[in-house]
Amino acid sequence: MCGRYRLTAKERWLSEYFNIPAEDIEWAARWNVAPTDEVATILQHRTEPKRIFAKMRWGLIPYWAKGISIGVKTINAASETAAEKPAFREPMKKHRCLVPADGFYEWRKLGLKKTQPYNIGMVDDGLFAFAGLWDRWKDPSGKIIQSFTILTTEANPLLKDIHDRMPVILDPNDYDLWLDPGLTDPAKVRDLLKPFDARRMRVYAVNSTVNKVSNDRPECAEEIDPEKSTLQKTLF
């Protein structure tokens, strides 16, 4: 599951990491990206062998959809079945993308109404990329909307106590294969859709600032001691 993430890296870092000209990238730090937001993706077209930076709406709208509302239900796609589902079948063949991030959030249930949010990312807090699928949809006025979904897989040992699913994080060595527009057989990228190596990741608790989508600031990713936070709430 991935319902919120962050991408705070500067344009220069995105350019260097994904090997895209800096002048092709337009991005400002986001600490609390949410579904339906227009965010950064990396893709490649058959006619252009280079990587392309594109902003897309989070929540895939299939080209055949009757309305935009379907995107609310398609922010994630289970990697195990994506190649068979109507909404994701064609994108798995032709429209694969990278979704840059430097952290994502997940909530651990502590009781009936209580949860603890966590920031999850790399050990060095650096950039990485989710495996994504994208599509184009034309609204009744003729406007083209490009949108995407993030693939998920079973959680690795580091995350199992928080959630049983996690987004598919690709190894940088696999970016070219995943983006290859000439590769149209999903079976040939199936092995990439596995839980990421837990030894390369870090998880830490954050405060409730991230709970509200309207909060999009550095405090969302600040590390806290969840036990001290609980004590303070009890005392005050």
Buried (B, 14 or more C-beta within 10 A) or exposed (E): BBBBBBBBBEBEBBBEBBEBEEEBBEBEBBBBBBBBBBBBBBBBEEEEEEBBBBEBBBBBBBEEBEEBEBBEEBBBBBBEEBBEBEBBBBBBBBBBBBBBBBBBBBBBEEEEEEEBBBBBBBEEEEBBBBBBBBBEBEEEEEEEBBBBBBBBBBBBEBBBEBBEBBBBBBBEEBBEBBBBBEBEEBEEBEEBBBBBEBEBBBBBBBBBBBBEEEEBBEEBBBEBEBEEBEEEEEEE
